[in-house]
Amino acid sequence: MPYYAAGCVVRRGGTLVTHRAVTLVSALLLMAASVAPAAEPIRVGFMAPLTGIFAQAGKDMLEGLKMGLEQAGGQAAGRLLELIAEDDEGNPATAQSKYRKLVQQDRIDVLTGVLLVNIGYALVPPIERDGLPSLFLTTPDDLTKRRPTRWILRSNFAASQPMHALGDYAAKILKYRRVAAIGMDNGFGHEGIGGFQRVFEDAGGRVVQKTWVPLNAMDFAPYLAQVPRDVDAVVQVFVAAQAVRFAKQYAESGLKDRLPLIGSGVFTDESALRSMGDEAIGIVTSMKLAEARLGRPPAYFHAAMYSSGRWVAAAATAVDGHVEDRARFLAAIRRASETIEDPRGPIKLDEYGNPTENVYILKVEKVTGRLQNSVIHTYPMVSQFWTYKPEEFLKTPPYDRNYPPPKP
């Protein structure tokens, strides 16, 4: 099924969408004898998992990007904005193939999207080789810390960034002292738990155990059985379908009534919360918040990609449509991030290309019969380095599966 956004041309998998686009083409054909040819469209590439266990997040990302481009009227400097969406299927090899198609066949001017860490890193070499302006959602810390690239900016947080704030909140406000961690066995999980642990332990707490769960696991019973019962809380990092299943099984195991569950805000992001029940009530998370622009509560993935669409359109306008000057276009995207009002609050890209922005501590509550995330605390303008000096932070090992180590 092709994707369509009002006011701009959208393709999925190379199929041009009809409807308003057809009307525009027909009008141009009628005027061809007397009017000079229209400028080529500005081609906005998008890649994310649109099938598989992360599909809902990918679809929300695409919807948010379309909203951002629509907000600009579907055009910039007189050139139509053409959105070409590809499904990376959550597979790095597929992503590489789809990237080549977007660049060589579709001749995109900018790449957006990208959800998963391994795909983000896999695309760095070809993007740097091609000099393609790119605006990622994916969160690997070192993409904007120890391994920054020239051509990639990020509209989303670094994985450890909101979890630094949660570590501070858990120690200083919730007064937890001993916490067990459980999370996805990938970079997002490792870096999220690592960020929480560093700040939590600097404030006097201890992460006594870490349990890692494969990305394809949907039965959490073996892992929940390993959770120690003598801790103050459990901190988790899961997303999409895994988050929904984990919340349900955590409650069914009896742990919810004994050990509070805290963690990454994407766990109870609207993309997952809409599939959860009362088992989610009371969960505390950290997240950058978004306003409702959909007629229903937005997912955070909507908000980050809405920003991407707005920034791309504004940047293209700022360079008078000359997006073929890629260095100038990329610089304009960076400037646009600081000048456009954002639903997440104030944003400023740091020198590494990562947003400094508010982090909100959220709690799932049931209001008028419906689950929602309520803000209970705000950390203003949080850097990806937290309160540490960047030069000192970068001297320490990166957060990974084994660092920082647990302290039984």
C-alpha positions, -999 to 999 in steps of 0.1 A, spaced: 0 0 0 16 33 -10 19 62 14 4 96 8 7 130 25 -15 159 16 3 185 -3 34 166 -11 43 136 -33 50 104 -15 64 71 -27 69 38 -10 92 14 -27 95 35 -58 57 36 -66 45 72 -71 13 79 -52 -16 92 -72 -45 115 -61 -32 151 -57 1 142 -73 -19 131 -104 -38 163 -105 -6 183 -104 10 162 -132 -21 166 -154 -21 204 -149 16 206 -159 10 186 -191 -18 209 -201 5 239 -196 36 224 -211 34 242 -244 34 277 -228 52 273 -194 88 264 -187 94 230 -172 90 229 -134 120 224 -112 127 188 -101 113 179 -67 134 179 -36 136 142 -28 134 132 9 144 96 15 131 78 46 140 44 60 127 25 90 112 -9 98 77 -9 84 72 -46 90 82 -69 119 82 -63 156 93 -27 153 68 -19 126 45 3 147 75 26 157 85 28 120 50 37 109 47 64 135 80 78 123 68 80 88 35 96 98 54 122 119 77 130 89 47 135 66 31 158 91 63 179 92 65 182 54 28 190 53 33 218 78 55 234 52 29 231 25 46 202 8 70 225 -10 101 246 -4 114 275 -26 89 265 -53 101 229 -55 78 200 -45 89 179 -16 88 143 -27 89 117 1 103 83 -8 98 57 20 116 23 22 111 -6 46 145 -17 60 128 -47 77 150 -42 107 178 -59 87 212 -42 81 217 -60 47 183 -49 35 190 -14 47 222 -13 27 203 -24 -4 175 1 1 200 29 7 217 22 -27 183 23 -43 174 56 -27 207 72 -37 213 57 -71 178 52 -85 157 78 -67 185 104 -63 175 116 -29 187 149 -16 185 140 21 180 108 41 157 107 72 144 81 96 166 51 107 154 35 139 177 7 149 213 12 162 229 -15 140 213 -1 109 224 34 118 260 24 122 259 3 90 248 33 70 276 56 82 303 46 57 281 49 25 267 82 38 301 96 45 314 83 11 284 99 -8 284 131 13 246 128 17 229 151 43 212 128 68 189 134 98 187 103 119 163 93 147 184 63 158 202 68 192 237 52 193 257 73 217 290 73 198 273 85 166 274 120 183 302 114 209 333 94 200 325 87 164 308 118 151 304 121 113 303 151 90 271 143 72 248 130 99 228 151 124 203 137 149 167 149 156 164 125 185 182 119 218 213 98 224 204 65 240 219 74 274 207 110 275 172 107 291 184 78 312 211 100 328 182 121 341 162 91 353 193 79 372 193 113 390 156 111 397 157 76 410 185 83 434 175 118 446 137 119 444 126 83 446 154 75 471 162 41 456 195 26 466 196 -9 450 182 -14 415 183 -44 391 185 -37 354 169 -56 324 170 -46 288 173 -52 251 206 -69 242 217 -43 217 233 -8 217 201 10 227 196 -13 258 233 -12 268 237 25 265 204 33 281 211 11 312 247 24 312 236 60 313 212 53 341 238 34 361 265 60 359 244 89 373 225 67 397 258 53 412 274 88 412 245 98 434 250 69 458 230 41 443 240 7 430 229 -14 400 234 -49 414 225 -70 384 221 -66 346 200 -90 325 201 -88 287 172 -101 265 176 -110 228 158 -87 204 136 -116 191 126 -128 226 89 -124 234 88 -148 264 103 -130 293 97 -156 320 132 -170 320 146 -135 324 121 -123 350 130 -154 371 165 -140 374 155 -106 389 166 -104 426 137 -97 450 158 -77 475 161 -45 454 142 -13 455 131 -12 419 138 -26 384 150 -4 356 142 -15 320 149 -6 284 124 -21 259 106 -7 229 76 -15 206 62 -51 208 88 -62 233 77 -33 256 40 -44 254 48 -80 261 73 -72 289 48 -50 308 22 -77 307 45 -105 318 61 -83 345 26 -78 361 16 -115 356 48 -126 374 38 -107 405 68 -84 404 47 -53 397 32 -54 432 66 -59 448 91 -39 427 84 -6 410 92 -6 373 111 24 359 129 30 326 132 44 292 103 66 280 99 47 248 87 18 269 54 36 276 55 58 245 21 61 229 32 36 201 33 9 229 9 24 255 -20 21 231 -16 -17 233 -11 -19 271 -36 -23 299 -37 -15 336 -4 -33 340 13 -1 328 -3 21 356 24 36 378 54 30 356 79 59 358 99 67 327 121 95 312 112 110 278 111 141 257 74 149 254 53 160 224 20 178 220 -10 162 204 -11 171 167 -29 140 154 -63 141 170 -50 113 192 -20 112 216 12 112 195 40 88 199 75 102 206 85 88 172 59 112 157 74 142 174 111 135 165 102 129 128 78 158 127 108 179 137 129 163 110 103 172 83 101 208 95 139 212 96 143 197 61 117 220 46 129 251 64 165 244 54 155 239 17 137 272 18 167 289 35 190 278 6 165 289 -20 159 254 -30 196 248 -39 198 215 -20 223 202 -45 249 223 -26 250 196 1 273 213 26 252 244 26 220 224 29 233 204 59 244 236 76 209 250 70 193 220 86 214 226 117 203 262 119 166 253 113 167 231 144 173 262 165 148 286 149 117 265 145 93 261 175 93 224 184 66 203 202 92 189 225 102 223 238 135 243 232 161 224 211 197 233 203 220 209 184 254 207 201 287 208 182 285 170 178 251 172 160 229 160 189 200 178 205 202 194 239 166 195 251 142 190 280 138 156 296 105 149 312 100 123 340 66 107 332 42 84 351 15 63 336 -19 72 350 -54 63 341 -75 94 335 -112 92 325 -107 55 317 -77 60 295 -40 55 301 -17 85 297 18 97 305 17 125 330 47 148 336 59 147 372 93 164 368 112 183 342 149 185 336 155 215 314 179 215 284 197 182 291 230 177 273 240 143 260 269 146 284 245 152 313 264 176 337 298 161 329 324 180 309 325 166 274 362 163 273 362 144 305 332 122 296 349 112 263 380 99 282 358 72 299 349 39 282 316 39 261 286 23 277 283 -12 265 271 -47 276 297 -49 304 304 -13 313 297 0 338 298 -34 355 271 -43 381 280 -40 417 264 -70 436 
